[in-house]
Amino acid sequence: MANNIQTKLKNYKAEPFDARFPNKNQTWNCFKSYLDFHCCTKALTSKGADTTSCEKYHRMYKSLCPISWINKWNDQLEEGTFPGKI
């Protein structure tokens, strides 16, 4: 168990500073990263391309957004009521 935690800590990378969002409140950065990930995935999947380049957005929104927000947005995507344009 301790070895698994050590491995996770060793491989953990925080996302770099994004100059588009200089304020301390990172709410918009969180939402924008979520949108960017899904837009990137949708675009590359429709072309039949590999979606690994979208993973940076996934890591970013996973590190910035509260889990409850992500779960809510995922539910809204499934229901077709998500407020963002993807």
GUTIBA-986381 format. One record per atom (N, C-alpha, C, CB): residue number from 1; y, x, z; residue in three letters; atom name. Coordinates in Angstrom, 2 decimals. Atoms other than C-alpha are relative to their C-alpha. Glycine has a CB too. Layout:
N
r num NUM | yy Y | xx X | zz Z | residu ALA | atome CA
...
END
This chain:
86
r num 1 | yy -1.20 | xx 0.82 | zz 0.00 | residu MET | atome N
r num 1 | yy 0.00 | xx 0.00 | zz 0.00 | residu MET | atome CA
r num 1 | yy 1.25 | xx 0.86 | zz 0.00 | residu MET | atome C
r num 1 | yy 0.00 | xx -0.93 | zz 1.20 | residu MET | atome CB
r num 2 | yy -1.18 | xx -0.87 | zz -0.09 | residu ALA | atome N
r num 2 | yy 2.47 | xx 2.74 | zz 0.97 | residu ALA | atome CA
r num 2 | yy 0.18 | xx 0.79 | zz -1.29 | residu ALA | atome C
r num 2 | yy -0.12 | xx 0.96 | zz 1.19 | residu ALA | atome CB
r num 3 | yy -0.07 | xx -0.74 | zz 1.26 | residu ASN | atome N
r num 3 | yy 1.61 | xx 4.67 | zz -2.19 | residu ASN | atome CA
r num 3 | yy 0.58 | xx -0.88 | zz -1.10 | residu ASN | atome C
r num 3 | yy -1.40 | xx 0.51 | zz -0.40 | residu ASN | atome CB
r num 4 | yy -0.51 | xx 0.93 | zz 0.99 | residu ASN | atome N
r num 4 | yy 2.34 | xx 1.57 | zz -4.29 | residu ASN | atome CA
r num 4 | yy 1.52 | xx -0.17 | zz 0.16 | residu ASN | atome C
r num 4 | yy -0.72 | xx -1.35 | zz 0.13 | residu ASN | atome CB
r num 5 | yy -1.44 | xx 0.14 | zz -0.27 | residu ILE | atome N
r num 5 | yy 5.76 | xx 1.15 | zz -2.65 | residu ILE | atome CA
r num 5 | yy 0.74 | xx 1.27 | zz -0.42 | residu ILE | atome C
r num 5 | yy 0.25 | xx -0.29 | zz 1.50 | residu ILE | atome CB
r num 6 | yy -0.62 | xx -1.27 | zz 0.37 | residu GLN | atome N
r num 6 | yy 6.55 | xx 4.84 | zz -3.13 | residu GLN | atome CA
r num 6 | yy 0.12 | xx 0.12 | zz -1.52 | residu GLN | atome C
r num 6 | yy -0.82 | xx 1.19 | zz 0.57 | residu GLN | atome CB
r num 7 | yy -0.03 | xx -0.04 | zz 1.46 | residu THR | atome N
r num 7 | yy 5.67 | xx 4.55 | zz -6.83 | residu THR | atome CA
r num 7 | yy 1.08 | xx -0.91 | zz -0.54 | residu THR | atome C
r num 7 | yy -1.36 | xx -0.40 | zz -0.57 | residu THR | atome CB
r num 8 | yy -1.03 | xx 0.93 | zz 0.43 | residu LYS | atome N
r num 8 | yy 7.91 | xx 1.51 | zz -7.22 | residu LYS | atome CA
r num 8 | yy 1.40 | xx 0.56 | zz 0.25 | residu LYS | atome C
r num 8 | yy -0.16 | xx -1.35 | zz 0.70 | residu LYS | atome CB
r num 9 | yy -1.30 | xx -0.59 | zz -0.32 | residu LEU | atome N
r num 9 | yy 10.80 | xx 3.26 | zz -5.48 | residu LEU | atome CA
r num 9 | yy 0.33 | xx 1.16 | zz -0.92 | residu LEU | atome C
r num 9 | yy 0.03 | xx 0.46 | zz 1.45 | residu LEU | atome CB
r num 10 | yy -0.21 | xx -1.15 | zz 0.87 | residu LYS | atome N
r num 10 | yy 10.34 | xx 6.35 | zz -7.60 | residu LYS | atome CA
r num 10 | yy 0.40 | xx -0.43 | zz -1.41 | residu LYS | atome C
r num 10 | yy -1.27 | xx 0.85 | zz -0.05 | residu LYS | atome CB
r num 11 | yy -0.26 | xx 0.48 | zz 1.35 | residu ASN | atome N
r num 11 | yy 10.42 | xx 4.33 | zz -10.83 | residu ASN | atome CA
r num 11 | yy 1.17 | xx -0.96 | zz -0.10 | residu ASN | atome C
r num 11 | yy -1.22 | xx -0.65 | zz -0.55 | residu ASN | atome CB
r num 12 | yy -1.11 | xx 0.97 | zz 0.01 | residu TYR | atome N
r num 12 | yy 13.31 | xx 2.04 | zz -9.80 | residu TYR | atome CA
r num 12 | yy 1.26 | xx 0.64 | zz -0.56 | residu TYR | atome C
r num 12 | yy 0.26 | xx -0.53 | zz 1.42 | residu TYR | atome CB
r num 13 | yy -1.26 | xx -0.48 | zz 0.56 | residu LYS | atome N
r num 13 | yy 16.47 | xx 2.44 | zz -11.85 | residu LYS | atome CA
r num 13 | yy 1.01 | xx -1.13 | zz 0.10 | residu LYS | atome C
r num 13 | yy -0.18 | xx 0.47 | zz -1.48 | residu LYS | atome CB
r num 14 | yy -1.08 | xx 0.98 | zz -0.04 | residu ALA | atome N
r num 14 | yy 19.71 | xx 0.61 | zz -11.13 | residu ALA | atome CA
r num 14 | yy 0.71 | xx 0.01 | zz -1.34 | residu ALA | atome C
r num 14 | yy 0.99 | xx 0.30 | zz 1.15 | residu ALA | atome CB
r num 15 | yy -0.71 | xx 0.09 | zz 1.26 | residu GLU | atome N
r num 15 | yy 21.67 | xx -0.60 | zz -14.09 | residu GLU | atome CA
r num 15 | yy 1.35 | xx 0.69 | zz 0.10 | residu GLU | atome C
r num 15 | yy 0.16 | xx -1.47 | zz -0.42 | residu GLU | atome CB
r num 16 | yy -1.26 | xx -0.73 | zz -0.04 | residu PRO | atome N
r num 16 | yy 24.75 | xx 1.43 | zz -15.02 | residu PRO | atome CA
r num 16 | yy 1.20 | xx -0.95 | zz 0.07 | residu PRO | atome C
r num 16 | yy 0.13 | xx 0.90 | zz -1.22 | residu PRO | atome CB
r num 17 | yy -1.25 | xx 0.76 | zz -0.08 | residu PHE | atome N
r num 17 | yy 28.34 | xx 0.28 | zz -14.53 | residu PHE | atome CA
r num 17 | yy 0.34 | xx -0.57 | zz -1.37 | residu PHE | atome C
r num 17 | yy 1.14 | xx 0.89 | zz 0.53 | residu PHE | atome CB
r num 18 | yy -0.40 | xx 0.65 | zz 1.24 | residu ASP | atome N
r num 18 | yy 29.49 | xx -2.19 | zz -17.18 | residu ASP | atome CA
r num 18 | yy 1.50 | xx -0.25 | zz 0.07 | residu ASP | atome C
r num 18 | yy -0.79 | xx -1.35 | zz -0.23 | residu ASP | atome CB
r num 19 | yy -1.46 | xx 0.06 | zz -0.04 | residu ALA | atome N
r num 19 | yy 33.21 | xx -1.83 | zz -17.90 | residu ALA | atome CA
r num 19 | yy 0.54 | xx -1.38 | zz -0.35 | residu ALA | atome C
r num 19 | yy 0.59 | xx 1.03 | zz -0.94 | residu ALA | atome CB
r num 20 | yy -0.46 | xx 1.35 | zz 0.31 | residu ARG | atome N
r num 20 | yy 33.39 | xx -5.41 | zz -19.18 | residu ARG | atome CA
r num 20 | yy 0.15 | xx -0.85 | zz 1.26 | residu ARG | atome C
r num 20 | yy -0.98 | xx -0.68 | zz -0.96 | residu ARG | atome CB
r num 21 | yy -0.02 | xx 0.76 | zz -1.25 | residu PHE | atome N
r num 21 | yy 32.91 | xx -6.59 | zz -15.58 | residu PHE | atome CA
r num 21 | yy 0.42 | xx 0.92 | zz 1.15 | residu PHE | atome C
r num 21 | yy -1.40 | xx -0.62 | zz 0.28 | residu PHE | atome CB
r num 22 | yy -0.44 | xx -0.99 | zz -0.99 | residu PRO | atome N
r num 22 | yy 35.06 | xx -4.35 | zz -13.36 | residu PRO | atome CA
r num 22 | yy 0.13 | xx -0.55 | zz 1.42 | residu PRO | atome C
r num 22 | yy 1.31 | xx 0.56 | zz -0.43 | residu PRO | atome CB
r num 23 | yy -0.22 | xx 0.58 | zz -1.32 | residu ASN | atome N
r num 23 | yy 35.45 | xx -6.77 | zz -10.44 | residu ASN | atome CA
r num 23 | yy -1.26 | xx 0.06 | zz 0.84 | residu ASN | atome C
r num 23 | yy 0.48 | xx -1.43 | zz -0.12 | residu ASN | atome CB
r num 24 | yy 1.16 | xx -0.01 | zz -0.89 | residu LYS | atome N
r num 24 | yy 33.20 | xx -6.93 | zz -7.42 | residu LYS | atome CA
r num 24 | yy -0.90 | xx -1.21 | zz -0.22 | residu LYS | atome C
r num 24 | yy 0.46 | xx 0.04 | zz 1.44 | residu LYS | atome CB
r num 25 | yy 0.80 | xx 1.20 | zz 0.23 | residu ASN | atome N
r num 25 | yy 32.08 | xx -10.46 | zz -8.25 | residu ASN | atome CA
r num 25 | yy -0.76 | xx 0.17 | zz -1.31 | residu ASN | atome C
r num 25 | yy 0.90 | xx -1.26 | zz -0.04 | residu ASN | atome CB
r num 26 | yy 0.84 | xx -0.27 | zz 1.17 | residu GLN | atome N
r num 26 | yy 29.17 | xx -9.99 | zz -10.63 | residu GLN | atome CA
r num 26 | yy -0.67 | xx -1.26 | zz -0.55 | residu GLN | atome C
r num 26 | yy -1.06 | xx 1.02 | zz 0.37 | residu GLN | atome CB
r num 27 | yy 0.60 | xx 1.24 | zz 0.46 | residu THR | atome N
r num 27 | yy 28.44 | xx -13.66 | zz -11.30 | residu THR | atome CA
r num 27 | yy -0.03 | xx -0.09 | zz -1.52 | residu THR | atome C
r num 27 | yy 0.75 | xx -1.18 | zz 0.56 | residu THR | atome CB
r num 28 | yy -0.03 | xx 0.10 | zz 1.46 | residu TRP | atome N
r num 28 | yy 29.55 | xx -13.57 | zz -14.94 | residu TRP | atome CA
r num 28 | yy -0.91 | xx 1.06 | zz -0.62 | residu TRP | atome C
r num 28 | yy 1.44 | xx 0.16 | zz -0.52 | residu TRP | atome CB
r num 29 | yy 0.87 | xx -1.06 | zz 0.49 | residu ASN | atome N
r num 29 | yy 27.73 | xx -10.27 | zz -15.49 | residu ASN | atome CA
r num 29 | yy -1.46 | xx -0.46 | zz 0.07 | residu ASN | atome C
r num 29 | yy 0.21 | xx 1.31 | zz 0.81 | residu ASN | atome CB
r num 30 | yy 1.35 | xx 0.53 | zz -0.18 | residu CYS | atome N
r num 30 | yy 24.57 | xx -11.90 | zz -14.15 | residu CYS | atome CA
r num 30 | yy -0.32 | xx -1.02 | zz -1.09 | residu CYS | atome C
r num 30 | yy -0.15 | xx -0.65 | zz 1.40 | residu CYS | atome CB
r num 31 | yy 0.23 | xx 1.07 | zz 0.98 | residu PHE | atome N
r num 31 | yy 24.89 | xx -14.97 | zz -16.39 | residu PHE | atome CA
r num 31 | yy -0.03 | xx 0.55 | zz -1.43 | residu PHE | atome C
r num 31 | yy 1.09 | xx -1.07 | zz 0.12 | residu PHE | atome CB
r num 32 | yy -0.08 | xx -0.58 | zz 1.33 | residu LYS | atome N
r num 32 | yy 25.85 | xx -12.93 | zz -19.46 | residu LYS | atome CA
r num 32 | yy -1.25 | xx 0.83 | zz -0.32 | residu LYS | atome C
r num 32 | yy 1.26 | xx 0.88 | zz -0.13 | residu LYS | atome CB
r num 33 | yy 1.22 | xx -0.78 | zz 0.19 | residu SER | atome N
r num 33 | yy 22.88 | xx -10.61 | zz -19.00 | residu SER | atome CA
r num 33 | yy -1.20 | xx -0.91 | zz -0.25 | residu SER | atome C
r num 33 | yy -0.27 | xx 0.90 | zz 1.21 | residu SER | atome CB
r num 34 | yy 1.07 | xx 0.99 | zz 0.21 | residu TYR | atome N
r num 34 | yy 20.57 | xx -13.63 | zz -18.75 | residu TYR | atome CA
r num 34 | yy 0.07 | xx -0.55 | zz -1.42 | residu TYR | atome C
r num 34 | yy 0.11 | xx -1.15 | zz 1.04 | residu TYR | atome CB
r num 35 | yy -0.17 | xx 0.50 | zz 1.37 | residu LEU | atome N
r num 35 | yy 22.01 | xx -15.05 | zz -21.98 | residu LEU | atome CA
r num 35 | yy -0.36 | xx 1.07 | zz -1.03 | residu LEU | atome C
r num 35 | yy 1.45 | xx -0.46 | zz -0.21 | residu LEU | atome CB
r num 36 | yy 0.28 | xx -1.09 | zz 0.94 | residu ASP | atome N
r num 36 | yy 21.86 | xx -11.67 | zz -23.73 | residu ASP | atome CA
r num 36 | yy -1.49 | xx 0.24 | zz -0.16 | residu ASP | atome C
r num 36 | yy 0.69 | xx 1.28 | zz 0.45 | residu ASP | atome CB
r num 37 | yy 1.44 | xx -0.21 | zz 0.06 | residu PHE | atome N
r num 37 | yy 18.20 | xx -11.25 | zz -22.83 | residu PHE | atome CA
r num 37 | yy -0.68 | xx -1.06 | zz -0.86 | residu PHE | atome C
r num 37 | yy -0.60 | xx 0.00 | zz 1.41 | residu PHE | atome CB
r num 38 | yy 0.66 | xx 1.09 | zz 0.73 | residu HIS | atome N
r num 38 | yy 17.19 | xx -14.66 | zz -24.15 | residu HIS | atome CA
r num 38 | yy 0.43 | xx -0.04 | zz -1.47 | residu HIS | atome C
r num 38 | yy 0.29 | xx -1.34 | zz 0.68 | residu HIS | atome CB
r num 39 | yy -0.47 | xx -0.04 | zz 1.40 | residu CYS | atome N
r num 39 | yy 19.34 | xx -14.36 | zz -27.29 | residu CYS | atome CA
r num 39 | yy -0.68 | xx 1.15 | zz -0.75 | residu CYS | atome C
r num 39 | yy 1.53 | xx 0.17 | zz -0.06 | residu CYS | atome CB
r num 40 | yy 0.64 | xx -1.17 | zz 0.60 | residu CYS | atome N
r num 40 | yy 17.93 | xx -10.90 | zz -28.02 | residu CYS | atome CA
r num 40 | yy -1.48 | xx -0.28 | zz -0.28 | residu CYS | atome C
r num 40 | yy 0.15 | xx 1.23 | zz 0.92 | residu CYS | atome CB
r num 41 | yy 1.42 | xx 0.31 | zz 0.16 | residu THR | atome N
r num 41 | yy 14.35 | xx -12.06 | zz -27.46 | residu THR | atome CA
r num 41 | yy -0.22 | xx -1.02 | zz -1.11 | residu THR | atome C
r num 41 | yy -0.57 | xx -0.52 | zz 1.32 | residu THR | atome CB
r num 42 | yy 0.13 | xx 1.05 | zz 1.02 | residu LYS | atome N
r num 42 | yy 14.84 | xx -15.16 | zz -29.61 | residu LYS | atome CA
r num 42 | yy 0.23 | xx 0.58 | zz -1.40 | residu LYS | atome C
r num 42 | yy 1.00 | xx -1.13 | zz 0.27 | residu LYS | atome CB
r num 43 | yy -0.32 | xx -0.57 | zz 1.32 | residu ALA | atome N
r num 43 | yy 16.42 | xx -13.18 | zz -32.47 | residu ALA | atome CA
r num 43 | yy -1.10 | xx 0.92 | zz -0.49 | residu ALA | atome C
r num 43 | yy 1.33 | xx 0.76 | zz 0.06 | residu ALA | atome CB
r num 44 | yy 1.03 | xx -0.96 | zz 0.43 | residu LEU | atome N
r num 44 | yy 13.81 | xx -10.43 | zz -32.52 | residu LEU | atome CA
r num 44 | yy -1.34 | xx -0.68 | zz -0.23 | residu LEU | atome C
r num 44 | yy -0.15 | xx 1.10 | zz 1.04 | residu LEU | atome CB
r num 45 | yy 1.25 | xx 0.72 | zz 0.18 | residu THR | atome N
r num 45 | yy 10.90 | xx -12.84 | zz -32.13 | residu THR | atome CA
r num 45 | yy 0.00 | xx -0.75 | zz -1.33 | residu THR | atome C
r num 45 | yy -0.24 | xx -0.97 | zz 1.16 | residu THR | atome CB
r num 46 | yy -0.07 | xx 0.74 | zz 1.27 | residu SER | atome N
r num 46 | yy 12.10 | xx -14.91 | zz -35.09 | residu SER | atome CA
r num 46 | yy -0.17 | xx 0.93 | zz -1.21 | residu SER | atome C
r num 46 | yy 1.34 | xx -0.74 | zz -0.10 | residu SER | atome CB
r num 47 | yy 0.17 | xx -0.98 | zz 1.07 | residu LYS | atome N
r num 47 | yy 12.12 | xx -11.73 | zz -37.20 | residu LYS | atome CA
r num 47 | yy -1.37 | xx 0.68 | zz 0.04 | residu LYS | atome C
r num 47 | yy 1.09 | xx 1.05 | zz 0.06 | residu LYS | atome CB
r num 48 | yy 1.31 | xx -0.63 | zz -0.16 | residu GLY | atome N
r num 48 | yy 8.69 | xx -10.69 | zz -35.94 | residu GLY | atome CA
r num 48 | yy 0.10 | xx 1.43 | zz 0.48 | residu GLY | atome C
r num 48 | yy -0.75 | xx -0.04 | zz -1.29 | residu GLY | atome CB
r num 49 | yy -0.22 | xx -1.36 | zz -0.47 | residu ALA | atome N
r num 49 | yy 10.15 | xx -7.53 | zz -34.40 | residu ALA | atome CA
r num 49 | yy -0.42 | xx 0.14 | zz 1.46 | residu ALA | atome C
r num 49 | yy 1.48 | xx 0.41 | zz -0.18 | residu ALA | atome CB
r num 50 | yy 0.35 | xx -0.32 | zz -1.38 | residu ASP | atome N
r num 50 | yy 9.27 | xx -5.83 | zz -31.13 | residu ASP | atome CA
r num 50 | yy 1.20 | xx -0.30 | zz 0.92 | residu ASP | atome C
r num 50 | yy -0.43 | xx 1.49 | zz 0.14 | residu ASP | atome CB
r num 51 | yy -1.08 | xx 0.41 | zz -0.90 | residu THR | atome N
r num 51 | yy 11.30 | xx -7.16 | zz -28.17 | residu THR | atome CA
r num 51 | yy 0.22 | xx 0.97 | zz 1.16 | residu THR | atome C
r num 51 | yy -0.30 | xx -1.37 | zz 0.55 | residu THR | atome CB
r num 52 | yy -0.17 | xx -0.93 | zz -1.11 | residu THR | atome N
r num 52 | yy 11.15 | xx -4.06 | zz -25.96 | residu THR | atome CA
r num 52 | yy 1.45 | xx 0.45 | zz 0.16 | residu THR | atome C
r num 52 | yy -0.90 | xx 1.21 | zz -0.19 | residu THR | atome CB
r num 53 | yy -1.41 | xx -0.39 | zz -0.12 | residu SER | atome N
r num 53 | yy 14.79 | xx -3.29 | zz -26.73 | residu SER | atome CA
r num 53 | yy 0.80 | xx -1.00 | zz 0.83 | residu SER | atome C
r num 53 | yy 0.63 | xx 0.15 | zz -1.38 | residu SER | atome CB
r num 54 | yy -0.68 | xx 1.03 | zz -0.82 | residu CYS | atome N
r num 54 | yy 15.72 | xx -6.49 | zz -24.86 | residu CYS | atome CA
r num 54 | yy -0.24 | xx 0.21 | zz 1.49 | residu CYS | atome C
r num 54 | yy -0.48 | xx -1.39 | zz -0.41 | residu CYS | atome CB
r num 55 | yy 0.36 | xx -0.18 | zz -1.41 | residu GLU | atome N
r num 55 | yy 14.23 | xx -5.21 | zz -21.61 | residu GLU | atome CA
r num 55 | yy 1.16 | xx 0.47 | zz 0.87 | residu GLU | atome C
r num 55 | yy -1.13 | xx 0.99 | zz 0.10 | residu GLU | atome CB
r num 56 | yy -1.13 | xx -0.45 | zz -0.81 | residu LYS | atome N
r num 56 | yy 17.51 | xx -3.60 | zz -20.51 | residu LYS | atome CA
r num 56 | yy 0.77 | xx -1.20 | zz 0.56 | residu LYS | atome C
r num 56 | yy 0.95 | xx 0.89 | zz -0.82 | residu LYS | atome CB
r num 57 | yy -0.66 | xx 1.21 | zz -0.49 | residu TYR | atome N
r num 57 | yy 19.05 | xx -7.09 | zz -20.24 | residu TYR | atome CA
r num 57 | yy -0.84 | xx -0.68 | zz 1.07 | residu TYR | atome C
r num 57 | yy 0.27 | xx -0.98 | zz -1.16 | residu TYR | atome CB
r num 58 | yy 0.90 | xx 0.58 | zz -0.99 | residu HIS | atome N
r num 58 | yy 16.00 | xx -8.31 | zz -18.36 | residu HIS | atome CA
r num 58 | yy 0.14 | xx 0.71 | zz 1.34 | residu HIS | atome C
r num 58 | yy -1.46 | xx 0.06 | zz -0.49 | residu HIS | atome CB
r num 59 | yy -0.17 | xx -0.77 | zz -1.24 | residu ARG | atome N
r num 59 | yy 16.29 | xx -5.50 | zz -15.81 | residu ARG | atome CA
r num 59 | yy 1.36 | xx -0.27 | zz 0.63 | residu ARG | atome C
r num 59 | yy -0.16 | xx 1.50 | zz -0.27 | residu ARG | atome CB
r num 60 | yy -1.34 | xx 0.20 | zz -0.51 | residu MET | atome N
r num 60 | yy 20.01 | xx -6.12 | zz -15.50 | residu MET | atome CA
r num 60 | yy 0.12 | xx -1.34 | zz 0.71 | residu MET | atome C
r num 60 | yy 1.02 | xx 0.09 | zz -1.12 | residu MET | atome CB
r num 61 | yy -0.15 | xx 1.29 | zz -0.67 | residu TYR | atome N
r num 61 | yy 19.84 | xx -9.83 | zz -14.76 | residu TYR | atome CA
r num 61 | yy -0.94 | xx -0.14 | zz 1.18 | residu TYR | atome C
r num 61 | yy -0.22 | xx -1.13 | zz -0.99 | residu TYR | atome CB
r num 62 | yy 0.91 | xx 0.04 | zz -1.15 | residu LYS | atome N
r num 62 | yy 16.83 | xx -9.36 | zz -12.48 | residu LYS | atome CA
r num 62 | yy 0.60 | xx 0.71 | zz 1.21 | residu LYS | atome C
r num 62 | yy -1.34 | xx 0.62 | zz -0.37 | residu LYS | atome CB
r num 63 | yy -0.58 | xx -0.72 | zz -1.12 | residu SER | atome N
r num 63 | yy 18.81 | xx -6.88 | zz -10.39 | residu SER | atome CA
r num 63 | yy 1.30 | xx -0.63 | zz 0.50 | residu SER | atome C
r num 63 | yy 0.25 | xx 1.43 | zz -0.40 | residu SER | atome CB
r num 64 | yy -1.28 | xx 0.59 | zz -0.38 | residu LEU | atome N
r num 64 | yy 22.07 | xx -8.87 | zz -10.36 | residu LEU | atome CA
r num 64 | yy -0.10 | xx -1.44 | zz 0.48 | residu LEU | atome C
r num 64 | yy 0.93 | xx 0.05 | zz -1.16 | residu LEU | atome CB
r num 65 | yy 0.03 | xx 1.44 | zz -0.27 | residu CYS | atome N
r num 65 | yy 21.07 | xx -12.54 | zz -10.19 | residu CYS | atome CA
r num 65 | yy -0.91 | xx -0.35 | zz 1.18 | residu CYS | atome C
r num 65 | yy -0.47 | xx -0.75 | zz -1.24 | residu CYS | atome CB
r num 66 | yy 0.90 | xx 0.53 | zz -1.04 | residu PRO | atome N
r num 66 | yy 19.69 | xx -14.39 | zz -7.17 | residu PRO | atome CA
r num 66 | yy -1.20 | xx -0.69 | zz -0.66 | residu PRO | atome C
r num 66 | yy 0.75 | xx -0.99 | zz 0.93 | residu PRO | atome CB
r num 67 | yy 1.23 | xx 0.57 | zz 0.55 | residu ILE | atome N
r num 67 | yy 16.12 | xx -15.53 | zz -7.75 | residu ILE | atome CA
r num 67 | yy 0.13 | xx -1.51 | zz -0.18 | residu ILE | atome C
r num 67 | yy -1.19 | xx 0.32 | zz 0.90 | residu ILE | atome CB
r num 68 | yy -0.15 | xx 1.46 | zz 0.12 | residu SER | atome N
r num 68 | yy 17.09 | xx -19.15 | zz -7.14 | residu SER | atome CA
r num 68 | yy 0.75 | xx -0.38 | zz -1.27 | residu SER | atome C
r num 68 | yy 0.74 | xx -0.56 | zz 1.23 | residu SER | atome CB
r num 69 | yy -0.73 | xx 0.27 | zz 1.25 | residu TRP | atome N
r num 69 | yy 19.55 | xx -19.02 | zz -10.06 | residu TRP | atome CA
r num 69 | yy -0.92 | xx 0.16 | zz -1.20 | residu TRP | atome C
r num 69 | yy 1.22 | xx 0.95 | zz -0.13 | residu TRP | atome CB
r num 70 | yy 0.91 | xx -0.27 | zz 1.12 | residu ILE | atome N
r num 70 | yy 16.95 | xx -17.50 | zz -12.37 | residu ILE | atome CA
r num 70 | yy -1.02 | xx -1.13 | zz -0.13 | residu ILE | atome C
r num 70 | yy -0.72 | xx 1.36 | zz 0.20 | residu ILE | atome CB
r num 71 | yy 0.97 | xx 1.09 | zz 0.04 | residu ASN | atome N
r num 71 | yy 14.40 | xx -20.15 | zz -11.41 | residu ASN | atome CA
r num 71 | yy 0.64 | xx -1.28 | zz -0.53 | residu ASN | atome C
r num 71 | yy -0.59 | xx -0.24 | zz 1.40 | residu ASN | atome CB
r num 72 | yy -0.70 | xx 1.20 | zz 0.46 | residu LYS | atome N
r num 72 | yy 16.96 | xx -22.91 | zz -11.96 | residu LYS | atome CA
r num 72 | yy 0.26 | xx 0.08 | zz -1.51 | residu LYS | atome C
r num 72 | yy 1.34 | xx -0.17 | zz 0.76 | residu LYS | atome CB
r num 73 | yy -0.27 | xx -0.16 | zz 1.43 | residu TRP | atome N
r num 73 | yy 17.96 | xx -21.53 | zz -15.38 | residu TRP | atome CA
r num 73 | yy -1.27 | xx -0.09 | zz -0.83 | residu TRP | atome C
r num 73 | yy 0.70 | xx 1.34 | zz -0.27 | residu TRP | atome CB
r num 74 | yy 1.28 | xx 0.10 | zz 0.71 | residu ASN | atome N
r num 74 | yy 14.32 | xx -21.14 | zz -16.41 | residu ASN | atome CA
r num 74 | yy -0.45 | xx -1.45 | zz -0.11 | residu ASN | atome C
r num 74 | yy -1.07 | xx 0.84 | zz 0.71 | residu ASN | atome CB
r num 75 | yy 0.35 | xx 1.43 | zz 0.02 | residu ASP | atome N
r num 75 | yy 13.67 | xx -24.77 | zz -15.45 | residu ASP | atome CA
r num 75 | yy 0.87 | xx -0.75 | zz -0.99 | residu ASP | atome C
r num 75 | yy 0.14 | xx -0.61 | zz 1.40 | residu ASP | atome CB
r num 76 | yy -0.91 | xx 0.66 | zz 0.94 | residu GLN | atome N
r num 76 | yy 16.74 | xx -25.86 | zz -17.39 | residu GLN | atome CA
r num 76 | yy -0.35 | xx 0.34 | zz -1.45 | residu GLN | atome C
r num 76 | yy 1.45 | xx 0.40 | zz 0.30 | residu GLN | atome CB
r num 77 | yy 0.42 | xx -0.38 | zz 1.35 | residu LEU | atome N
r num 77 | yy 15.56 | xx -23.91 | zz -20.45 | residu LEU | atome CA
r num 77 | yy -1.21 | xx -0.83 | zz -0.44 | residu LEU | atome C
r num 77 | yy -0.33 | xx 1.50 | zz -0.07 | residu LEU | atome CB
r num 78 | yy 1.20 | xx 0.77 | zz 0.32 | residu GLU | atome N
r num 78 | yy 12.19 | xx -25.68 | zz -20.31 | residu GLU | atome CA
r num 78 | yy 0.34 | xx -1.47 | zz -0.26 | residu GLU | atome C
r num 78 | yy -1.03 | xx 0.11 | zz 1.13 | residu GLU | atome CB
r num 79 | yy -0.38 | xx 1.41 | zz 0.13 | residu GLU | atome N
r num 79 | yy 13.87 | xx -29.09 | zz -19.93 | residu GLU | atome CA
r num 79 | yy 0.97 | xx -0.24 | zz -1.16 | residu GLU | atome C
r num 79 | yy 0.63 | xx -0.49 | zz 1.29 | residu GLU | atome CB
r num 80 | yy -0.96 | xx 0.13 | zz 1.07 | residu GLY | atome N
r num 80 | yy 16.41 | xx -28.39 | zz -22.67 | residu GLY | atome CA
r num 80 | yy 1.39 | xx -0.37 | zz 0.50 | residu GLY | atome C
r num 80 | yy -0.46 | xx -1.03 | zz -0.98 | residu GLY | atome CB
r num 81 | yy -1.32 | xx 0.35 | zz -0.57 | residu THR | atome N
r num 81 | yy 19.40 | xx -28.84 | zz -20.33 | residu THR | atome CA
r num 81 | yy 0.81 | xx 1.23 | zz 0.40 | residu THR | atome C
r num 81 | yy -0.19 | xx -0.90 | zz 1.23 | residu THR | atome CB
r num 82 | yy -0.71 | xx -1.23 | zz -0.37 | residu PHE | atome N
r num 82 | yy 20.52 | xx -25.21 | zz -20.04 | residu PHE | atome CA
r num 82 | yy 1.41 | xx -0.02 | zz -0.59 | residu PHE | atome C
r num 82 | yy -0.78 | xx 1.26 | zz -0.49 | residu PHE | atome CB
r num 83 | yy -1.37 | xx 0.11 | zz 0.48 | residu PRO | atome N
r num 83 | yy 24.34 | xx -25.03 | zz -20.30 | residu PRO | atome CA
r num 83 | yy 0.44 | xx 1.09 | zz -0.96 | residu PRO | atome C
r num 83 | yy 0.92 | xx -0.01 | zz 1.15 | residu PRO | atome CB
r num 84 | yy -0.41 | xx -1.10 | zz 0.89 | residu GLY | atome N
r num 84 | yy 24.49 | xx -21.73 | zz -22.20 | residu GLY | atome CA
r num 84 | yy -0.53 | xx -0.17 | zz -1.41 | residu GLY | atome C
r num 84 | yy -0.47 | xx 1.34 | zz 0.56 | residu GLY | atome CB
r num 85 | yy 0.41 | xx 0.06 | zz 1.40 | residu LYS | atome N
r num 85 | yy 24.15 | xx -21.22 | zz -25.93 | residu LYS | atome CA
r num 85 | yy -0.95 | xx 1.18 | zz -0.29 | residu LYS | atome C
r num 85 | yy 1.25 | xx 0.04 | zz -0.96 | residu LYS | atome CB
r num 86 | yy 1.00 | xx -1.02 | zz 0.32 | residu ILE | atome N
r num 86 | yy 20.95 | xx -19.36 | zz -26.78 | residu ILE | atome CA
r num 86 | yy -0.50 | xx -0.22 | zz -1.40 | residu ILE | atome C
r num 86 | yy -1.18 | xx -0.02 | zz 1.02 | residu ILE | atome CB
END
